[in-house]
Amino acid sequence: MRLQTSAQVVAFLSGHLGYPFPSPALFTKIGDRFRRAVASYAEANDIPWIKFGKDDDKLATMAPHLRRQAATGCSGVAAIGVAQEFQRVWSATEGRTSTGTPRWSFYKADRRVTVYYFYLWDE
């Protein structure tokens, strides 16, 4: 499902995911679950977790990890890179209907988010 319009965001949160209300709090819930899953995967598989700085050369930083994975002779995740970057994301403001029921207006905004880079070596 593409999330190009606010109506598609509402359809995704309520129709696709099955939540009764398209609350923006669901984005936090989804994101937290994803972050925990990535961290758990890295830990369970002894995959290095590399935090990138603002001006780091990502490929140069990951080169030793890619070489290490290549030396095993097996395809796999060499390392996971983590960075804070600006992305265009969905945000929301809360309002009230005439009956006092909460409603949210969704809009796109530039926000600093955590980005994960999975560096893979494949033979």
Phi, psi and omega in degrees: 000130178272143180245070183264338181230162179297326178296323178291327176296314179299315179298321179295311184292320184265309183285306185288312182275344175084014178280142183290334180232136180279063183282139177295343176299338179294329178298320177296315180300313180296314181296317179298318179297319179296313181299319177296320181295319179294315180297319179295318179298315180298315181293315182295334184249014180051045180265127179300143181245109187249122177268123180273141171273172185305315185253015181295142172276102188300315182294319178296322179295324184272348183307314179298325180290321177294319177296319179298316179294319179299323181295339179285340183078006181241140173294148178172178178278118181281322180190162174242123177262143181233131181219156171259121182220157176278133178222156174274117185229167176278136175229177183208155170239147181262140175224188179228144174282177180296339178265002179091002179287135178295145173216154182238142173251122182264141179210161179269142180213154175276124181223151173280124182230163175276128180245137179249131176246120177261116179263117185247145170244130181229129182286000000 
